[in-house]
Amino acid sequence: MARMPSAERRRQLTEAAIRAMARDGVAKTTTRSIATEAGVSLSVFHYCFDSKQELVESVITTITDHSVSMVKEALRPRASLQETVRAGFQAYWDHVRAHPDEHMLTYELTQYALRQPGFEHLARRQYELYGEAYSELIEELREKMDLRLRVPVSVLARYLGAMTDGLTLNYLVLGDEAAWCAILDTVTTHIAGLVHEVPRTGS
């Protein structure tokens, strides 16, 4: 087996864990099944991760990064604030539609962490990551477009996390893709109402 840097091996095992957990469920996924999914020996897994708890944290962080990177790429300034916000939501929504099992896994990870003794802090960390990711996106967009917020960044970030969390679960349960264009338009209008662009003064 070719030698691989430890950080790269951890990424390989984390992605394998995401696939295995999305397919088989968190509780049924073992360190052995993850190693098998990644095509490595169990000893390699234990070299990279001290415990399943450490792996779960890596899975949570990686899944969050998957979604955030898509939105960040889409959130480049457009003709209007409304169009910019809509593009960000659309990018996230396209990711949900393309990877429903991965998003379903996020809810299972939350429940698993809350019910598993010693793992409770991972559920909290999961939602802290959502807040941090939204805060970063808001700050970047505020700087690029010279925006003023009607609510504090921390409040808007947590609100966005709660809203997208609920909308995602609603879609995973009910489906009905035809309804989501109008739903995203409604959400965009609402969020844009909490932000406004600073008028540019003439020279």
N, C-alpha and C positions, 0 to 999 in steps of 0.2 A: 504494500500500500504506500502510495506516495506521501511524503511528509507534507503537512499543511500547517501554516501558522495557526497558533491557538485561537486568535480572534476570528479567523476565517472558518475554522472548524466549529467554533461556537455558533456562528451564523448558520452554517450548514445544519447543525443539530437543531437549532431553533426553528428553521424553516421546515425541517422534517417533523418536528413536534407539532407545528401548526397544521400540517397536512394530516397527521395521524389523529390529532385531537378533533379537527373538523370532521373527519370521517367516522371516528369511533367513539368520540366523547372524551371529556377530560378525565373522568374517573376511571375509565377503562384503558386509558393510554398509560403504559408503563415505560420505565426507562429502557427496558429491553426492546419493546416494540419501537421506540423512537430510534434506538441504535440501528435496528433492522431497517427501518424506513430510510435512514441516512446511509445505510450500507457500510457501517463501521462496527467495530467490536464494542461490547459493553464497557470494557476498560477505557476505551477512548471517551465514551460519554462521561464516565466518572473522573477522568482527567480534566475535562472541560467544565463540568458542573459538580459542585459539592453535593447537591440535593435536587429533588424534583421541585422544591420551593424556589430555588435559584433559577431553574429552567422556566417555571411558570412566570416569574418576573420578566425574564428575557422575552418570552412569548408575548406578554402584555405590551412591553415596550415596542417590540417589532411590529405588531399589528397596528398599534397607534401610528408608528412611523409610516407604514404603508399608506394609510388614509391621508395623513398630513402632507406627505410629499406630493400626492395628487392635487390636493387643494392648493398648496403653495405654488405649484407650477401654473395653475389656472388663474390665480389671483393677481395677474398683472393688470395695471390700470387700463381701463377701457374708456369708451366715449363718455360714460356716465357712471356714477356710483352704483346705480341700480344694476347696470349691465355687469359691472365688476363683481358685485355681490352674487348676482345670479350665476355667473360663471363658476364661482367657487362652490356654490351649492350643487350645481350641475356636475362638476367634477367628482364631488363626494358621492352624489347619487349614482353616477355611472359606475363608481367603484362598488357600491352596495349591490347593484344589479349584476355586475360581473362576478362578484365574489360573495354571494349570500352566505355560504357556509362559514367563511372567515368572520363575517359580522355576527352571525349567530353564535359563533364560538366566544365572542367577547362577552355575551350575556351569560353563557355557561361558565366562563372563567370567574365572573363576578360571584355567581351563586356558589361555585365550588370553593372559592376563597373564603366566603362568608361562613360556610358550613364546616370547613376543615380546620380543626384546632391548630393554631400556629400560623395559619395562612391569612388571617383576617386583614392584616396590614396590606396585603397585596391588592385587595379590593379597593382599599382607600387609595393606594398608590396608582391604581388604574385610573381612577377618576381625577386624581391630582394631575396625571399626565394629560388627560383631556383638557383640563383647565389651563395647564402650561402651554399646550399646543395652540389653543385658541387665543390665549394672550399674546403669544408670539406672532400669530397671523394678524391679529388686530393691530399690534404695534407696527408691523411692517407696512400694512396697508395705510395706516394713519400717516406714516412718514412719507410714503410714496405719493399719496393723494392730498396731503395737507387737510386732514379730517379733524373734526371736533366731535367728541362723543357726548351724548346726553346722559349717559350713565358711566360710572367708573369702569375701567378695563376689566377688573376682576369680576364685577357683576355681569358685564356683557359676556365674558368668557364662560362663566359658569352657566349662564342662561343658554348660550349657544350649545354647550355640552348637553344640558338637560333636554333641549328641544330636539337636537339631532338624534339623541339617544331614543327619545320617545317615537320620533318619526320613523327611525330605522326599524324599531321593534314592530311598529304598526304595519310597515310594509312587509316585513318577514312573516307576519301572521296573516295579513289580509291580501297581500299581493295587489292586484288591480293596478297595473302599470299605467293604464289610460288616465287615471285620476291624478297622477303625480306631476304632470306639467303644471296644472292649475294650483296644486298644493305648493310646489316650489315657487311659483309666482307670488302666491299669498305670503309665504315665509319671507321671500326677498323684499317685498314691499314693507313688511313689518320691521325687519331688521334695518333696512335703509332709513326707516323713520327714526331710529335710535342714533343715527349718525348723520352729520351734514358736512358738506365741503365748505372750507373757508373761502369766501369770495376773493378773487384775485383783483388787486387794485391796479389800475392803469399806471403807466410810468409817467 
